[in-house]
Amino acid sequence: MPPEPGPADDVEVLGDLPGGWRLERARGTVADLHAAELPPVRVLRICEATDAAVVLGSTQRADLLDAVAVGHARLATVRRRSGGGAVLLRPGEHLWVDVLVPVGDRLWDDDVERAAWWVGEWWASAIGASATVHRAPLTDRPAGAVACFAAVGPGEVLDADGRKLVGVSQRRNRFGARFQTLAYRRWDPGALTGLLADRAAADLVDPLLRAGVGAVDDRVDLVARLVAEVPP
């Protein structure tokens, strides 16, 4: 049997889109939004976090973070099920969209890297002509293992200057693939590096986060554009 929807999100079904997509909006804590299961059908879910959190990848050590700094910043610490590096989420500063594609769907691909390309193409079409999609392996594995946005992975989106605009993580099970996508509306690289207890790790990722990450145009309704551009 497919998994039942998981905890505690306030999920509103907004309607059906062309191509069999179900459009949803979910509100909840960062922990609950990550923990919630999506049903094994095409779903586009706009996630609205009600708290601020630093999210660790599935294999990251908790002591990567300075607990005192995290406490002073009034952040929750959350662990997601997908791999990769830490991500800082604060309400109003990002756009978080989850999409689920069931096994056997036209958009499904057995190749994990290639599977994310269409996600990047979808985002790039919403952002505009200057956006490009990374169709190669992860650029800097050691840096990406510390901070997600310090490296560029398959399907992620870059601006005209080569700065990362959209991060993509992927979680798979026997029912489908869940892509968690994130773009920053406002970007403050020091906010994340200041939370790291490992200063060598902070020194590694700080220049990459400062030079290699951009924010999307906050004046543009990207949600409306993503809904309009959803693939058939």
C-alpha positions in Angstrom: 0.0 0.0 0.0 1.2 3.6 -0.7 2.2 5.6 2.4 -0.5 7.6 4.1 0.1 11.4 4.3 2.4 12.1 7.2 2.1 14.5 10.1 0.7 17.6 10.9 0.9 19.9 7.9 -2.0 22.2 7.2 -2.5 21.2 3.6 -4.9 22.9 1.3 -5.7 21.4 -2.1 -5.9 24.4 -4.5 -7.0 22.5 -7.5 -6.0 20.4 -10.5 -3.6 21.5 -13.2 -3.1 20.3 -16.8 -1.2 17.0 -17.0 -2.8 15.5 -14.0 -1.0 17.6 -11.4 -2.6 18.3 -8.0 -1.7 21.8 -6.7 -1.4 22.1 -2.9 -0.3 24.7 -0.3 1.1 23.4 2.9 1.8 25.4 6.1 3.7 24.1 9.1 7.0 23.9 10.9 10.1 23.1 8.8 10.3 19.8 10.6 6.7 18.9 9.7 7.0 20.0 6.1 10.1 17.8 5.7 8.5 14.8 7.4 5.2 14.9 5.5 4.6 12.2 2.9 3.2 13.1 -0.5 0.7 10.7 -2.1 2.0 8.6 -5.1 0.4 10.9 -7.8 1.7 14.0 -9.5 1.8 16.7 -6.8 3.0 20.3 -6.8 3.1 21.5 -3.2 4.0 25.1 -2.2 5.5 24.9 1.3 5.2 27.8 3.7 7.3 27.4 6.8 6.0 28.9 10.0 9.3 28.8 11.9 13.0 29.3 11.2 15.4 26.4 11.1 18.7 25.1 9.9 18.2 21.8 8.1 20.9 19.2 8.1 21.3 16.6 5.4 20.7 12.9 6.3 24.4 12.1 6.9 25.6 15.3 8.4 26.9 15.3 12.0 24.9 17.4 14.4 28.1 18.8 15.9 28.8 20.6 12.6 26.6 23.3 14.1 27.4 25.7 17.0 24.6 25.0 19.4 25.0 28.3 21.2 24.9 30.2 17.9 21.8 28.2 16.8 20.1 29.0 20.1 20.9 32.7 19.9 19.4 32.8 16.4 16.3 31.1 17.7 16.5 28.4 15.1 15.1 24.9 15.2 17.5 22.1 14.0 15.9 19.7 11.6 17.3 16.7 9.7 15.9 15.9 6.3 15.9 12.4 4.7 17.8 13.4 1.6 21.6 13.9 1.6 23.7 17.0 1.0 24.6 20.0 3.1 23.0 22.4 5.5 20.3 24.9 4.5 19.0 27.9 6.5 15.3 28.6 6.2 13.6 31.7 7.6 10.0 32.7 6.8 9.7 35.2 4.0 13.2 34.7 2.7 12.8 31.7 0.4 10.4 30.0 -2.0 10.1 26.2 -1.3 8.3 24.0 -3.7 8.0 20.2 -3.5 7.0 18.1 -6.5 6.3 14.4 -6.6 6.4 12.1 -9.7 5.2 8.5 -9.4 7.2 5.6 -10.7 6.3 5.0 -14.4 5.3 8.6 -15.0 6.5 10.2 -18.2 8.8 12.4 -16.1 10.3 9.5 -14.2 13.9 8.6 -14.9 15.8 5.7 -13.4 19.0 7.7 -13.7 19.1 9.8 -10.4 21.1 12.6 -11.9 19.2 12.9 -15.2 15.9 12.7 -13.3 16.3 16.2 -11.9 17.0 17.9 -15.2 13.3 18.5 -16.0 12.9 20.1 -12.6 15.6 22.6 -13.4 14.1 23.2 -16.8 10.7 23.9 -15.3 12.2 26.4 -12.8 14.4 28.0 -15.5 11.4 28.6 -17.7 9.6 30.3 -14.8 12.6 32.5 -14.0 13.4 33.6 -17.5 15.7 33.3 -20.4 18.9 34.1 -18.4 18.5 31.0 -16.3 20.4 27.8 -17.2 20.3 24.3 -15.9 23.3 22.3 -14.6 23.3 19.0 -16.4 26.5 17.5 -14.9 27.6 15.9 -11.6 28.0 17.8 -8.4 30.6 20.6 -8.8 32.3 20.5 -5.3 31.4 17.5 -3.2 33.4 18.6 0.0 31.8 22.0 0.0 28.3 20.7 -0.9 28.6 18.2 2.0 28.8 21.2 4.4 26.3 23.7 2.8 23.9 22.8 0.1 24.2 26.0 -1.8 28.0 25.9 -1.8 27.9 23.4 -4.7 25.8 22.9 -7.8 24.2 19.6 -8.5 22.2 18.0 -11.4 19.1 19.9 -12.3 20.0 23.0 -10.3 19.5 26.4 -11.8 22.0 29.2 -12.3 21.7 32.8 -13.3 23.5 34.6 -16.2 26.6 35.1 -13.9 26.8 31.4 -13.0 25.4 31.9 -9.5 23.1 29.2 -8.0 19.5 30.3 -7.8 17.6 27.0 -7.2 18.7 24.1 -5.1 17.2 20.6 -5.8 17.2 17.6 -3.5 15.7 14.3 -4.3 14.2 11.5 -2.2 13.1 8.2 -3.8 11.1 5.2 -2.7 9.3 2.4 -4.5 6.3 4.7 -5.2 8.0 7.7 -6.7 10.5 10.6 -6.5 10.1 13.7 -4.4 12.0 16.7 -5.5 12.4 19.4 -2.9 13.3 22.7 -4.5 14.3 26.0 -3.0 15.2 29.5 -4.2 16.1 32.4 -1.9 14.3 35.7 -2.1 16.9 37.3 0.1 20.4 35.8 0.5 22.7 36.3 3.5 25.7 33.9 3.3 27.1 34.9 6.6 23.9 33.8 8.4 24.7 30.2 7.7 28.4 30.2 8.1 28.0 31.9 11.4 26.2 28.8 12.7 29.0 26.4 11.9 31.1 25.1 14.8 33.8 23.7 12.4 35.7 26.8 11.4 37.6 25.0 8.7 34.3 24.0 7.1 33.1 27.6 7.4 36.2 28.9 5.7 35.7 26.3 2.9 32.2 27.3 2.1 32.1 31.0 2.9 33.7 32.4 -0.3 31.6 30.0 -2.4 28.4 31.1 -0.7 29.3 34.8 -1.1 30.3 34.6 -4.7 28.3 31.7 -6.1 24.7 32.2 -4.8 22.0 34.6 -6.0 18.5 35.5 -5.1 15.5 35.4 -7.3 13.6 38.6 -8.1 11.2 39.2 -5.2 9.0 41.4 -7.4 8.1 38.4 -9.6 5.3 36.0 -8.7 7.3 32.9 -9.3 4.6 30.6 -7.9 2.2 31.8 -10.6 4.9 31.3 -13.2 5.7 27.8 -12.0 2.1 26.8 -12.0 1.7 28.2 -15.6 4.8 26.3 -16.7 4.2 22.9 -15.1 5.1 20.2 -17.6 2.4 18.0 -19.2 
